[in-house]
Amino acid sequence: MLETIVAIYDQTMQRHGSRQAQTVKINGKWTSWTWTQVDRKVRSLSAALIDLGIQPGDRIALLSENRPEWVWTDLAILMTGAVNVPIYPTLTAKQIAYILNDCQAKVAFASSAAQLAKLKEAATEVPSLEVLIHFDSKDSAAFDGARSLDELLALGEDRLSAHEAEFNKRRDAIRPDTLCSIIYTSGTTGNPKGVMLTHRNFSTNASTVADLVDIQTEDSCLSFLPLSHVLERVAYYVFLFRGAHINYAESIDTVAQNLNEVRPSFIVSVPRLFEKIRARVFDTMAESGGVKKALFEWGLRVGGEYFAAKTEGKEPGPMLTLEYKLADRLVFSKVRARTGGRLKYCISGGAPLSKEVGLFFQIIGITILEGYGLTESSPVIACNRATANRIGTVGMPIPQVEVKIAEDGEILARGPNIMLGYYNNPTATQEAIDADGWLHTGDIGVLDAAGFLAITDRKKEILVMSNGKNVAPAPIENALITSSFIAQAVLVGDNRNFISALIAPNFESLGRWAKENGVHGNPSDLIADAKVKGLFRKEIDRVTADFARYEQIKEFVLLREELSQDKDELTPTLKYKRRVILANYAKEIDGLYGNAPVNA
């Protein structure tokens, strides 16, 4: 097994150098580079970094959206023996300054004038920072005091021969346990911690996952999750390992359009995208009405029966099989066409995927392979396989990784993917990794008899009601968003005597319903309307009917807009920042409980 990113890189350049590596839209036209062309960029940048005085172990920050330059820079950093510190482009200057100071970054890259402006503001508080570099080569006053990537590439080209011996010496010195990256967790509570990941952490994870999810050299993906996040980072290393083709979405808002343009065979995403696709399909069918809607509902019923039989280990009968094939041709193939029509698999991670969403995609002929992991496990601990996929679970532990369930239900993991620890934080490291090398994930889960792992909730997010009952919010929240009228749901009830919820409506579905039912107005008017409240009361009761009485939602608040990263309510992978959400809506929540204080 290849145990450094450099070894993976070398193998790809030897075997697949002439193949397409990266494609991105520039001025409205898709532009591509082969792996050999990427290699030239990487070598030039490496030589330039050496010329700037970068030493092995130096920390280099990378503040950018997904684009080819992110990968060139990452690989150049690693080739010189330095450490990549990726920074989410959604962070503020103050948050960026904290990370730069904590890791003592020497050089920082920024993608654009906007990102560079934040970097410059942060740099005033970071004495270790010596050089700022920007990706955009436009002649702008905004770039004063920073060097351009084009300038560095030219410098590197000129200095390649002079630094060749040093370049080779550094590459040869890289070992599996060499520090590769410090990734700062998104920080759902408090300041983020710097997770130290080695070449072995990433390389073993990437090569193992490539086999389990059946990624081949001929495959292509659409990249849109932030490369700053460990999930998309290891996905890119998987495609590097196979010498496969990476397309970069223009933005998160153009994913639907870009899917049709590049027609990928794989995508990696968080559940929110899949939830939105499902909701959009249901909305479209509801708007169509008549025969189209009836045909869609018939197809879903047939598909549900077909896969229920398969799940039970039975072979669907000839009539059911014929009906499913007909439904696939008449209905599901048209839905798949909207994703480009070539998707082999979708990988889902970062948060739990609801069983209903997973089943919907299976029925329409797109397989979602859900996995599980943390930044601290670089990231994959378990995943469903191309040959063994059980919806409702995150699959089996991957090879070389051990998983066990502690007495209190917490998932523990051990293997070559586990981090070195938290940078500059030995106390937090000792709390996370015990003396026997087990990572304490903070997640609650169960392993079934076949070895499939299911996540039931976050240990720290369990709601402990004032009557002593414990409620896991995730299963209930996942049930709520299966309603076409509910976009997001956050349960409330810690130290309270009943469970309530913050509900962000799907205003597209709600708007259509309102028009049909004689309700008018803007979002604020709609959520205040008695008829609308009655609709949501029925929907909430319907989708949570199977939960215990003490888990039922007694009261709820309808929100005027969805929770967002702009208000710091979501992490970059769209997980809820519960502490922030509860603070932002403290007045509304207190109103649900008769203005009782949270700790009443």
C-alpha positions in Angstrom: 0.0 0.0 0.0 1.3 3.5 -0.9 1.8 5.4 2.4 2.5 9.0 1.3 0.7 11.4 -1.0 4.0 11.8 -2.8 4.1 8.1 -3.6 0.5 8.3 -4.9 1.4 11.3 -6.9 4.4 9.6 -8.5 2.4 6.5 -9.4 -0.2 8.6 -11.2 2.3 10.6 -13.1 4.0 7.4 -14.3 0.8 5.6 -15.2 -1.7 8.3 -16.2 0.2 11.4 -17.1 -1.5 11.8 -20.5 -5.0 11.5 -19.1 -7.3 14.5 -18.4 -6.9 15.5 -14.7 -8.8 18.7 -14.1 -11.5 20.7 -15.9 -12.9 24.1 -14.9 -15.0 26.7 -16.7 -13.1 29.8 -17.6 -14.9 32.7 -19.3 -17.8 30.4 -20.1 -15.7 27.6 -21.6 -14.6 24.4 -20.0 -10.8 24.2 -19.9 -8.7 21.1 -19.1 -5.3 20.0 -17.9 -3.7 16.6 -18.2 -1.8 15.1 -15.2 1.5 15.9 -16.9 0.5 19.5 -17.3 -0.5 19.6 -13.6 2.9 18.0 -12.7 4.7 20.9 -14.4 2.7 23.4 -12.4 3.4 21.5 -9.1 7.1 21.3 -9.8 7.4 25.0 -10.7 5.5 26.0 -7.5 7.6 23.7 -5.4 10.8 25.3 -6.7 9.3 28.8 -6.1 8.5 27.9 -2.5 12.0 26.6 -2.0 13.3 29.9 -3.4 11.1 31.8 -1.0 12.9 30.0 1.9 10.2 27.6 2.8 11.6 24.8 5.0 10.2 21.3 5.7 7.6 21.6 8.5 6.7 25.2 7.8 3.0 25.9 7.8 1.4 27.4 4.7 -2.2 28.6 4.7 -4.5 28.1 1.7 -7.6 30.3 1.6 -9.6 29.5 -1.6 -12.7 28.1 -3.2 -12.5 24.9 -5.1 -10.4 25.4 -8.3 -7.4 23.7 -10.0 -5.0 26.1 -8.3 -6.0 24.7 -4.9 -4.7 21.3 -5.9 -1.5 22.6 -7.6 -0.7 24.6 -4.4 -1.5 21.7 -2.0 0.7 19.3 -3.9 3.5 21.8 -4.2 3.4 22.4 -0.4 3.5 18.7 0.3 6.4 18.1 -2.2 8.6 20.6 -0.3 7.9 18.9 3.0 5.8 21.8 4.3 2.3 21.6 5.9 -0.9 22.7 4.2 -3.3 24.6 6.5 -6.5 24.9 4.5 -8.9 27.7 5.5 -12.6 27.8 4.7 -13.3 30.7 2.3 -16.5 31.5 4.3 -14.5 32.5 7.4 -14.1 36.0 8.6 -10.8 37.9 8.9 -11.0 37.5 12.7 -11.4 33.7 12.4 -8.7 33.5 9.8 -6.3 35.4 12.1 -6.9 32.9 14.9 -5.9 30.0 12.7 -2.9 31.8 11.2 -1.6 32.6 14.7 -2.3 29.2 16.2 -0.3 27.4 13.4 2.3 30.2 13.0 1.8 30.3 9.2 4.7 31.7 7.2 3.1 32.0 3.8 -0.6 32.3 2.9 -2.4 31.9 -0.5 -5.7 33.5 -1.4 -7.9 32.9 -4.4 -9.3 36.3 -5.1 -9.3 40.0 -4.3 -12.1 39.4 -1.7 -10.2 36.6 0.0 -7.0 38.5 -0.1 -8.6 41.5 1.6 -9.6 39.2 4.5 -6.1 37.8 4.6 -4.5 41.3 4.6 -6.8 42.3 7.5 -5.9 39.1 9.4 -2.2 39.5 8.6 -2.0 42.7 10.8 -2.4 40.4 13.8 -0.1 37.6 12.6 3.6 38.4 13.0 4.8 35.0 11.6 3.2 35.7 8.2 5.9 36.8 5.7 4.4 36.4 2.2 0.9 36.7 0.7 0.1 35.1 -2.7 -3.0 35.5 -4.8 -4.4 33.2 -7.6 -6.0 35.9 -9.8 -3.5 37.6 -12.1 -5.7 40.7 -12.8 -3.9 44.0 -12.4 -5.7 45.5 -9.4 -4.7 47.7 -6.6 -6.3 45.2 -4.3 -3.3 42.9 -4.9 -0.7 45.5 -3.7 1.7 43.9 -1.3 1.0 40.4 -2.5 2.6 38.2 -5.2 0.7 36.5 -7.9 0.6 32.8 -8.6 1.7 33.5 -12.2 4.7 35.3 -10.8 5.6 32.3 -8.6 5.1 29.8 -11.5 7.5 31.9 -13.7 10.0 32.1 -10.8 9.7 28.3 -10.3 10.2 27.6 -14.0 13.4 29.8 -13.9 14.7 28.1 -10.7 13.8 24.5 -11.4 17.3 23.4 -12.3 18.9 25.3 -9.4 16.6 23.7 -6.9 16.3 20.2 -8.4 18.7 18.6 -5.9 17.0 20.2 -2.9 13.6 19.3 -4.3 14.5 15.6 -4.7 16.1 15.5 -1.3 13.0 16.8 0.4 10.7 14.4 -1.5 12.9 11.5 -0.5 12.8 12.6 3.1 9.0 12.4 3.3 7.8 9.5 5.4 4.4 8.0 6.2 4.4 9.8 9.6 5.4 13.2 8.1 2.9 15.8 9.0 0.8 16.6 5.9 -1.8 19.0 6.9 -3.4 20.8 9.9 -7.1 21.1 9.4 -9.0 23.3 11.7 -12.4 21.9 12.7 -15.3 24.1 11.9 -16.0 24.7 15.6 -19.6 24.0 16.4 -18.6 25.1 19.9 -15.7 27.4 20.9 -12.5 28.0 19.0 -11.5 25.5 16.3 -8.8 22.9 17.0 -6.0 22.1 14.5 -6.2 18.4 13.6 -2.8 17.1 12.6 -3.0 14.6 9.8 0.0 12.7 8.3 0.8 11.4 4.8 -0.1 7.9 6.1 -3.5 9.1 7.4 -4.5 10.4 4.0 -2.9 7.9 1.7 -4.2 4.8 3.4 -7.7 6.3 3.6 -7.7 7.3 -0.1 -6.3 4.0 -1.5 -8.7 1.9 0.7 -11.8 4.0 -0.2 -10.9 3.9 -4.0 -11.3 0.1 -3.9 -14.4 0.0 -1.7 -16.5 2.5 -3.8 -15.2 1.1 -7.1 -13.6 4.3 -8.5 -11.7 3.6 -11.7 -9.3 5.7 -13.9 -12.1 6.3 -16.4 -14.4 7.9 -13.8 -15.0 11.6 -13.4 -16.4 13.6 -10.5 -17.9 17.1 -10.0 -16.1 18.8 -7.1 -18.2 21.3 -5.1 -17.8 20.5 -1.4 -15.1 22.7 0.0 -11.6 21.3 -0.4 -10.9 22.9 3.0 -13.0 20.1 4.5 -11.4 16.7 5.0 -14.2 14.8 3.1 -13.6 16.6 -0.3 -9.9 16.6 0.4 -9.6 12.8 0.7 -12.0 12.5 -2.3 -9.5 14.5 -4.4 -6.7 12.2 -3.2 -8.9 9.2 -4.2 -9.2 10.5 -7.7 -5.4 11.3 -7.7 -4.7 7.8 -6.7 -6.7 6.4 -9.6 -5.6 9.1 -12.1 -9.2 9.9 -12.7 -10.8 13.2 -13.8 -11.9 16.1 -11.5 -14.4 18.7 -12.7 -14.8 21.9 -10.6 -18.3 23.3 -10.2 -18.5 27.1 -10.8 -20.2 27.5 -7.4 -22.6 25.7 -5.1 -25.5 27.5 -6.8 -24.5 26.1 -10.3 -24.2 22.4 -9.3 -27.4 21.4 -11.0 -26.4 23.1 -14.3 -22.8 21.8 -14.1 -24.0 18.2 -13.5 -25.7 18.3 -16.8 -22.7 19.9 -18.5 -19.9 17.6 -17.3 -22.0 14.4 -16.7 -19.9 12.9 -13.9 -19.9 9.3 -12.8 -19.4 10.2 -9.1 -20.2 13.1 -6.8 -19.4 13.5 -3.1 -21.8 15.5 -1.1 -23.5 16.1 2.3 -27.1 15.0 2.8 -28.5 18.5 2.3 -28.0 18.4 -1.5 -29.7 15.0 -1.8 -32.6 16.3 0.4 -33.0 19.3 -1.9 -33.0 17.2 -5.1 -35.6 14.9 -3.6 -37.8 17.8 -2.5 -37.4 19.4 -6.0 -38.5 16.3 -7.7 -41.6 16.0 -5.5 -42.4 19.6 -6.0 -42.1 19.3 -9.8 -44.4 16.2 -9.8 -46.9 18.0 -7.6 -47.0 21.0 -10.0 -47.4 18.7 -13.0 -50.5 17.0 -11.5 -52.7 14.7 -13.5 -51.3 11.6 -15.2 -47.6 12.6 -14.7 -48.1 12.9 -10.9 -50.0 9.6 -10.8 -47.4 7.8 -12.8 -44.6 9.1 -10.5 -46.5 8.0 -7.4 -47.1 4.6 -9.0 -43.4 4.3 -9.8 -42.4 5.1 -6.2 -44.8 2.5 -4.9 -43.5 -0.2 -7.3 -39.9 0.8 -6.5 -40.6 0.6 -2.8 -42.0 -2.9 -3.1 -39.2 -4.0 -5.4 -36.4 -2.9 -3.1 -38.2 -4.0 0.1 -38.2 -7.5 -1.3 -34.4 -7.2 -2.1 -33.7 -5.9 1.4 -35.4 -8.9 2.8 -33.2 -11.2 0.7 -36.0 -12.2 -1.6 -36.0 -12.1 -5.4 -38.8 -9.8 -6.7 -41.4 -11.7 -8.7 -41.5 -11.4 -12.5 -44.5 -9.1 -12.5 -43.0 -6.7 -10.0 -39.7 -6.8 -11.8 -41.5 -6.0 -15.1 -43.4 -3.1 -13.4 -40.2 -1.7 -12.0 -38.4 -1.8 -15.4 -41.4 0.0 -16.9 -41.3 2.6 -14.1 -37.6 3.1 -14.6 -38.1 3.7 -18.4 -41.1 6.0 -18.1 -40.2 7.9 -14.9 -36.9 7.4 -13.2 -34.7 7.6 -16.3 -36.0 11.2 -16.8 -35.1 12.1 -13.2 -31.6 10.7 -13.6 -31.1 12.7 -16.8 -31.2 15.9 -14.7 -28.0 14.8 -13.0 -26.2 14.1 -16.3 -27.4 10.6 -16.6 -24.1 8.9 -15.9 -23.9 8.8 -12.1 -22.6 5.4 -10.9 -22.6 6.3 -7.2 -23.0 9.3 -4.9 -21.0 9.4 -1.8 -22.7 11.0 1.3 -20.9 12.1 4.4 -20.5 14.9 6.9 -23.9 14.3 8.6 -26.5 11.5 8.8 -28.5 10.8 5.6 -32.2 10.0 6.3 -33.3 6.5 5.3 -36.2 7.9 3.3 -33.8 10.0 1.1 -31.4 7.1 0.6 -34.3 4.8 -0.4 -35.7 7.4 -2.8 -32.4 7.6 -4.7 -32.1 3.8 -4.8 -35.6 3.6 -6.3 -34.8 6.1 -9.1 -31.6 4.2 -9.9 -28.9 6.3 -8.3 -27.0 4.6 -5.5 -25.9 6.6 -2.5 -23.1 5.1 -0.5 -23.2 6.6 2.9 -20.0 6.7 5.0 -18.9 8.0 8.4 -15.9 9.7 9.8 -14.4 12.7 11.4 -11.7 15.2 10.6 -9.7 13.4 13.3 -9.9 10.1 11.3 -8.9 11.7 8.0 -11.9 11.1 7.6 -13.4 7.7 6.7 -14.0 5.2 9.5 -16.8 3.2 7.9 -18.6 3.2 4.6 -21.0 1.3 2.5 -19.5 -0.5 -0.4 -20.4 -0.9 -4.1 -21.0 -4.6 -3.2 -22.5 -4.2 0.2 -24.8 -1.2 0.7 -27.3 -1.1 3.6 -29.5 2.0 3.6 -29.9 3.5 7.1 -26.4 2.6 8.1 -22.9 4.1 7.3 -21.6 0.7 6.3 -18.9 -1.5 7.7 -15.6 -0.3 9.2 -13.0 0.0 6.4 -10.0 -2.4 6.3 -7.3 -1.8 8.9 -9.7 0.3 11.0 -11.2 -1.1 14.2 -14.5 0.1 15.6 -16.0 -0.7 19.0 -19.0 0.6 21.0 -18.2 1.9 24.5 -20.5 1.1 27.4 -22.2 4.5 27.1 -22.8 3.9 23.4 -20.0 6.1 22.1 -18.2 4.9 18.9 -14.5 4.4 19.3 -12.1 3.9 16.4 -8.5 2.9 16.0 -6.3 2.5 12.9 -3.8 4.1 10.5 -6.3 6.9 9.7 -6.3 8.4 13.3 -4.7 11.8 13.7 -1.5 12.6 15.5 -3.4 14.9 17.8 -4.5 18.5 18.0 -1.8 21.1 17.2 -0.6 23.0 20.3 -3.3 21.3 22.4 -2.1 18.2 24.3 -4.9 18.4 26.8 -7.6 18.1 24.0 -5.5 15.3 22.4 -5.5 13.2 25.6 -9.3 13.7 25.9 -9.8 12.5 22.3 -7.4 9.6 22.1 -7.0 7.3 25.0 -3.9 5.4 26.2 -4.7 2.4 23.9 -5.0 4.5 20.8 -8.8 4.6 20.6 -10.3 7.8 19.1 -13.4 8.8 21.1 -15.6 10.1 18.3 -18.4 11.8 20.4 -21.0 9.9 18.3 -23.4 7.4 19.6 -24.0 4.3 17.4 -24.7 0.6 17.2 -23.0 -2.3 15.3 -25.4 -4.9 13.9 -24.7 -8.6 13.7 -23.4 -8.2 10.1 -21.0 -5.5 11.1 -22.9 -2.5 9.7 -22.6 0.6 11.8 -25.5 3.0 12.4 -25.2 6.4 13.9 -27.9 7.4 16.3 -26.7 10.8 17.5 -24.0 13.0 18.8 -23.1 12.3 22.4 -23.0 16.0 23.3 -26.3 16.8 21.5 -28.5 14.3 23.4 -31.3 16.4 24.9 -31.8 15.6 28.6 -35.3 16.7 29.5 -36.2 18.0 33.0 -38.1 14.7 33.6 -34.8 12.7 33.1 -35.8 11.4 29.6 -33.0 11.4 27.0 -33.9 12.3 23.4 -31.7 11.9 20.4 -32.5 14.8 18.1 -31.1 13.5 14.8 -33.5 10.7 14.0 -36.5 13.0 14.7 -35.0 15.9 12.7 -34.4 13.5 9.8 -38.0 12.3 10.0 -39.2 15.9 9.9 -37.4 16.9 6.7 -39.0 14.0 4.8 -42.0 16.3 4.7 -42.0 18.3 1.4 -43.0 21.3 3.4 -40.0 21.2 5.8 -36.5 22.3 4.7 -34.8 22.2 8.1 -35.7 21.2 11.6 -33.9 21.7 14.9 -35.2 20.0 18.1 -35.2 21.9 21.4 -35.8 20.4 24.8 -32.6 20.3 26.9 -33.6 20.8 30.6 -37.2 21.4 29.5 -40.4 19.5 30.2 -41.4 18.8 26.6 -39.8 18.7 23.1 -40.3 21.6 20.7 -38.8 22.4 17.3 -37.6 25.3 15.1 -38.9 24.6 11.6 -37.6 26.3 8.4 -40.4 25.8 5.8 -39.7 24.8 2.2 -41.3 28.0 0.9 -41.5 26.7 -2.7 -43.8 23.9 -1.6 -45.6 26.1 0.9 -46.1 28.9 -1.6 -47.9 26.4 -4.0 -50.0 25.1 -1.2 -50.9 28.6 0.0 -52.0 29.6 -3.5 -54.3 26.5 -3.7 -55.8 27.2 -0.3 -56.4 30.9 -0.6 -53.5 32.1 1.7 -51.6 35.1 0.5 -48.6 37.2 1.5 -44.8 37.1 2.0 -43.0 34.5 4.1 -43.6 36.5 7.3 -47.4 36.6 6.5 -47.5 32.9 5.7 -45.8 31.6 8.8 -48.2 33.7 10.9 -51.3 32.3 9.2 -53.5 29.9 11.2 -54.1 27.7 8.2 -50.3 27.3 7.6 -49.7 26.6 11.2 -52.4 23.9 11.0 -50.7 22.4 8.0 -47.4 22.1 9.8 -49.0 20.7 12.9 -50.5 17.9 10.7 -47.2 17.3 8.9 -45.1 17.2 12.1 -47.6 14.7 13.7 -47.6 12.6 10.6 -43.9 12.1 10.1 -43.1 11.6 13.8 -46.0 9.3 14.6 -43.7 6.3 15.3 -41.6 8.0 18.0 -42.3 7.6 21.7 -44.8 10.0 23.4 -42.1 11.9 25.3 -40.2 12.4 21.9 -43.3 14.0 20.2 -43.1 17.7 19.3 -45.6 19.6 21.4 -44.8 23.1 20.2 -42.9 24.6 17.2 -41.8 27.9 15.7 -41.9 28.5 11.9 -38.8 30.5 10.8 -39.0 33.3 8.1 -35.9 31.9 6.4 -33.6 28.9 6.3 -30.7 28.6 8.7 -27.5 29.7 7.0 -23.7 30.0 7.1 -24.0 33.8 6.8 -25.6 33.9 10.3 -23.0 31.3 11.5 -25.8 28.8 12.1 -24.3 26.1 9.8 -20.8 24.7 9.5 -19.2 24.7 6.0 -20.6 21.2 5.5 -24.1 22.4 6.6 -24.3 20.8 10.0 -26.2 22.7 12.6 -24.3 24.9 15.1 -26.9 24.3 17.8 -25.3 26.7 20.3 -25.6 29.5 17.8 -29.1 28.6 16.6 -30.4 28.4 20.2 -28.9 31.8 20.9 -30.2 33.4 17.7 -33.8 32.2 18.5 -33.7 32.3 22.3 -36.6 34.7 22.4 -38.8 32.5 20.3 -37.8 29.4 22.2 -38.5 30.9 25.6 -41.9 31.9 24.2 -42.7 28.2 23.5 -42.1 27.4 27.1 -44.0 30.3 28.6 -40.9 32.5 28.9 -39.4 30.0 31.2 -35.5 30.2 31.4 -33.6 27.5 29.6 -32.4 26.0 32.9 -35.8 26.0 34.4 
